[in-house]
Amino acid sequence: IISSGFVYINVKDSLEVSLKDRVMTLTAALPLQSLTALSANENDLDRNEYKVLKKILTDARGVNSDVRFVYILGKNNAGEIFFYLDSENPDSNDYSPPGQIYNEATKVLKNIYVNGKSAVEGPVADRWGEWISAMAPLKQDDGKVVAVVGMDISANQYLKSLLVNSSIPTI
């Protein structure tokens, strides 16, 4: 039982570190000038900067088989969190168009705009399901957070992995 607890903690930490590292790597690959050129509305859909960012997010989701969503969030003057873009096909029911308000934004997510530190949280439920989310700030040269990049994995998959791995020592 003790070794199962030890395995549980180590697997949990490993999964979270892996997800956090992947979102931070993605953040480093995003061209900030492309993001700052966007207006977070439907006019962005025709902009080359949007298409470049969309391809990067779509490719990132494609090479990370456990990741369901990849997205970039902004914060408006009213303090609302909104989508710049996501990795979903526009025909998908899960697609978030530019400017869509994300009402389910958590305190952890909002704090990234204040403290500028990446975070992993979850399970957290929103209109799309229940997720483990890794988020990293996208900063200007002066350190100001202009957006947050996120990756979500299914909370069910995450918990199943934890339980399977941690039950082996007990068995």
KALINSUL-V243583 format. One record per pair of residues at least 12 apart in sequence whose C-alpha atoms are under 10 Angstrom apart, sorted by the first residue. I is the first residue (numbers start at 0). J is the second residue. If there is no record, write none. Layout:
BEGIN
i=I j=J
i=I j=J
END
This chain:
BEGIN
i=0 j=165
i=0 j=166
i=0 j=167
i=0 j=168
i=0 j=169
i=0 j=170
i=1 j=168
i=1 j=169
i=2 j=165
i=2 j=166
i=2 j=167
i=2 j=168
i=2 j=169
i=3 j=162
i=3 j=164
i=3 j=165
i=3 j=166
i=3 j=167
i=3 j=168
i=3 j=169
i=3 j=170
i=4 j=165
i=4 j=166
i=4 j=168
i=4 j=169
i=5 j=165
i=5 j=168
i=6 j=161
i=6 j=162
i=6 j=164
i=6 j=165
i=6 j=166
i=6 j=167
i=6 j=168
i=7 j=160
i=7 j=161
i=7 j=162
i=7 j=163
i=7 j=164
i=7 j=165
i=7 j=166
i=8 j=161
i=8 j=165
i=9 j=161
i=9 j=164
i=9 j=165
i=10 j=157
i=10 j=160
i=10 j=161
i=10 j=162
i=10 j=164
i=10 j=165
i=11 j=157
i=11 j=158
i=11 j=160
i=11 j=161
i=11 j=162
i=11 j=164
i=11 j=165
i=14 j=157
i=14 j=160
i=14 j=161
i=15 j=118
i=15 j=119
i=15 j=120
i=15 j=131
i=15 j=132
i=15 j=133
i=15 j=157
i=16 j=118
i=16 j=119
i=16 j=133
i=17 j=133
i=18 j=63
i=18 j=65
i=18 j=66
i=18 j=118
i=18 j=119
i=18 j=131
i=18 j=132
i=18 j=133
i=18 j=134
i=18 j=149
i=18 j=150
i=18 j=151
i=18 j=152
i=19 j=117
i=19 j=118
i=19 j=119
i=19 j=132
i=19 j=133
i=19 j=134
i=19 j=135
i=19 j=149
i=19 j=150
i=20 j=117
i=20 j=133
i=20 j=134
i=20 j=135
i=21 j=59
i=21 j=63
i=21 j=133
i=21 j=134
i=21 j=135
i=21 j=149
i=21 j=150
i=22 j=59
i=22 j=69
i=22 j=117
i=22 j=118
i=22 j=119
i=22 j=132
i=22 j=133
i=22 j=134
i=22 j=135
i=22 j=136
i=22 j=147
i=22 j=148
i=22 j=149
i=22 j=150
i=22 j=151
i=23 j=117
i=23 j=118
i=23 j=133
i=23 j=134
i=23 j=135
i=23 j=136
i=23 j=137
i=23 j=148
i=23 j=149
i=23 j=150
i=24 j=59
i=24 j=135
i=25 j=55
i=25 j=56
i=25 j=59
i=25 j=69
i=25 j=135
i=25 j=148
i=25 j=149
i=25 j=150
i=26 j=71
i=26 j=134
i=26 j=135
i=26 j=136
i=26 j=137
i=26 j=138
i=26 j=146
i=26 j=147
i=26 j=148
i=26 j=149
i=27 j=135
i=27 j=136
i=27 j=137
i=27 j=138
i=28 j=52
i=28 j=55
i=29 j=51
i=29 j=52
i=29 j=55
i=29 j=56
i=29 j=137
i=29 j=148
i=30 j=48
i=30 j=51
i=30 j=52
i=30 j=55
i=30 j=137
i=31 j=48
i=31 j=52
i=31 j=137
i=31 j=138
i=31 j=139
i=31 j=140
i=31 j=145
i=31 j=146
i=32 j=48
i=32 j=139
i=33 j=46
i=33 j=47
i=33 j=48
i=33 j=49
i=33 j=50
i=33 j=51
i=33 j=52
i=34 j=48
i=34 j=49
i=34 j=51
i=34 j=52
i=34 j=71
i=34 j=73
i=34 j=83
i=34 j=84
i=34 j=137
i=34 j=145
i=34 j=146
i=35 j=48
i=35 j=139
i=35 j=145
i=35 j=146
i=36 j=48
i=36 j=49
i=37 j=49
i=37 j=83
i=37 j=84
i=37 j=97
i=38 j=83
i=38 j=97
i=38 j=98
i=39 j=72
i=39 j=73
i=39 j=75
i=39 j=81
i=39 j=82
i=39 j=83
i=39 j=84
i=39 j=96
i=39 j=97
i=39 j=98
i=39 j=99
i=40 j=82
i=40 j=83
i=40 j=84
i=40 j=96
i=40 j=97
i=40 j=98
i=40 j=99
i=41 j=96
i=41 j=97
i=41 j=98
i=41 j=99
i=42 j=97
i=43 j=83
i=43 j=84
i=43 j=96
i=43 j=97
i=43 j=98
i=44 j=84
i=44 j=96
i=44 j=97
i=49 j=83
i=49 j=84
i=49 j=97
i=50 j=84
i=52 j=70
i=52 j=71
i=52 j=83
i=52 j=84
i=52 j=85
i=52 j=86
i=53 j=69
i=53 j=70
i=53 j=71
i=53 j=83
i=53 j=84
i=53 j=85
i=53 j=86
i=53 j=87
i=53 j=88
i=54 j=85
i=54 j=86
i=55 j=69
i=55 j=86
i=56 j=68
i=56 j=69
i=56 j=70
i=56 j=71
i=56 j=84
i=56 j=85
i=56 j=86
i=56 j=87
i=56 j=148
i=56 j=149
i=56 j=150
i=57 j=69
i=57 j=70
i=57 j=85
i=57 j=86
i=57 j=87
i=57 j=88
i=58 j=86
i=59 j=86
i=59 j=150
i=60 j=85
i=60 j=86
i=60 j=87
i=60 j=150
i=60 j=151
i=61 j=86
i=63 j=150
i=63 j=152
i=64 j=152
i=65 j=150
i=65 j=151
i=65 j=152
i=65 j=153
i=65 j=156
i=65 j=157
i=66 j=130
i=66 j=131
i=66 j=132
i=66 j=150
i=66 j=151
i=66 j=152
i=66 j=153
i=67 j=86
i=67 j=87
i=67 j=130
i=67 j=150
i=67 j=151
i=67 j=152
i=67 j=153
i=68 j=85
i=68 j=86
i=68 j=87
i=68 j=93
i=68 j=94
i=68 j=127
i=68 j=130
i=68 j=132
i=68 j=149
i=68 j=150
i=68 j=151
i=68 j=152
i=68 j=153
i=69 j=84
i=69 j=85
i=69 j=86
i=69 j=87
i=69 j=132
i=69 j=133
i=69 j=134
i=69 j=148
i=69 j=149
i=69 j=150
i=69 j=151
i=69 j=152
i=70 j=82
i=70 j=83
i=70 j=84
i=70 j=85
i=70 j=86
i=70 j=87
i=70 j=95
i=70 j=134
i=70 j=147
i=70 j=148
i=70 j=149
i=70 j=150
i=70 j=151
i=71 j=83
i=71 j=84
i=71 j=85
i=71 j=86
i=71 j=97
i=71 j=134
i=71 j=135
i=71 j=136
i=71 j=137
i=71 j=146
i=71 j=147
i=71 j=148
i=71 j=149
i=71 j=150
i=72 j=84
i=72 j=85
i=72 j=97
i=72 j=98
i=72 j=99
i=72 j=100
i=72 j=101
i=72 j=104
i=72 j=108
i=72 j=134
i=72 j=136
i=72 j=137
i=72 j=145
i=72 j=146
i=72 j=147
i=72 j=148
i=72 j=149
i=73 j=97
i=73 j=98
i=73 j=100
i=73 j=101
i=73 j=112
i=73 j=137
i=73 j=144
i=73 j=145
i=73 j=146
i=73 j=147
i=73 j=148
i=74 j=98
i=74 j=100
i=74 j=101
i=74 j=109
i=74 j=112
i=74 j=144
i=74 j=145
i=74 j=146
i=74 j=147
i=75 j=98
i=75 j=100
i=75 j=145
i=78 j=109
i=79 j=100
i=79 j=101
i=79 j=102
i=79 j=104
i=79 j=109
i=80 j=98
i=80 j=99
i=80 j=100
i=80 j=101
i=80 j=102
i=80 j=103
i=80 j=104
i=80 j=105
i=80 j=108
i=80 j=109
i=80 j=146
i=80 j=147
i=81 j=95
i=81 j=96
i=81 j=97
i=81 j=98
i=81 j=99
i=81 j=100
i=81 j=101
i=81 j=102
i=81 j=104
i=81 j=146
i=82 j=95
i=82 j=96
i=82 j=97
i=82 j=98
i=82 j=99
i=82 j=100
i=82 j=101
i=82 j=146
i=82 j=147
i=83 j=95
i=83 j=96
i=83 j=97
i=83 j=98
i=83 j=99
i=83 j=100
i=83 j=146
i=83 j=147
i=83 j=148
i=84 j=96
i=84 j=97
i=84 j=98
i=84 j=99
i=84 j=148
i=85 j=97
i=85 j=148
i=85 j=149
i=85 j=150
i=86 j=150
i=92 j=127
i=93 j=126
i=93 j=127
i=94 j=127
i=101 j=125
i=101 j=126
i=102 j=125
i=102 j=126
i=103 j=123
i=103 j=124
i=103 j=125
i=103 j=126
i=104 j=123
i=104 j=125
i=105 j=120
i=105 j=123
i=105 j=125
i=107 j=119
i=107 j=120
i=107 j=134
i=108 j=120
i=108 j=132
i=108 j=133
i=108 j=134
i=108 j=135
i=108 j=136
i=108 j=147
i=108 j=149
i=109 j=147
i=111 j=134
i=111 j=135
i=111 j=136
i=111 j=137
i=111 j=144
i=111 j=146
i=111 j=147
i=112 j=135
i=112 j=136
i=112 j=137
i=112 j=138
i=112 j=143
i=112 j=144
i=112 j=145
i=112 j=146
i=112 j=147
i=113 j=136
i=113 j=143
i=113 j=144
i=114 j=136
i=114 j=143
i=114 j=144
i=115 j=135
i=115 j=136
i=115 j=137
i=115 j=138
i=115 j=142
i=115 j=143
i=115 j=144
i=115 j=145
i=115 j=146
i=115 j=147
i=116 j=134
i=116 j=135
i=116 j=136
i=116 j=137
i=116 j=144
i=117 j=133
i=117 j=134
i=117 j=135
i=117 j=136
i=117 j=137
i=117 j=147
i=117 j=148
i=117 j=149
i=118 j=132
i=118 j=133
i=118 j=134
i=118 j=135
i=118 j=136
i=118 j=149
i=119 j=131
i=119 j=132
i=119 j=133
i=119 j=134
i=119 j=135
i=119 j=149
i=119 j=150
i=119 j=151
i=120 j=132
i=120 j=133
i=120 j=134
i=120 j=151
i=121 j=133
i=121 j=151
i=121 j=152
i=121 j=153
i=121 j=154
i=121 j=157
i=122 j=152
i=122 j=153
i=122 j=154
i=122 j=155
i=122 j=157
i=122 j=158
i=123 j=151
i=123 j=153
i=123 j=154
i=124 j=154
i=128 j=153
i=128 j=154
i=128 j=155
i=129 j=151
i=129 j=152
i=129 j=153
i=129 j=154
i=129 j=155
i=130 j=150
i=130 j=151
i=130 j=152
i=130 j=153
i=130 j=154
i=130 j=155
i=130 j=156
i=130 j=157
i=131 j=150
i=131 j=151
i=131 j=152
i=131 j=153
i=131 j=154
i=131 j=155
i=131 j=156
i=131 j=157
i=131 j=158
i=132 j=149
i=132 j=150
i=132 j=151
i=132 j=152
i=132 j=153
i=132 j=154
i=133 j=147
i=133 j=148
i=133 j=149
i=133 j=150
i=133 j=151
i=133 j=152
i=134 j=147
i=134 j=148
i=134 j=149
i=134 j=150
i=134 j=151
i=135 j=147
i=135 j=148
i=135 j=149
i=135 j=150
i=136 j=148
i=136 j=149
END
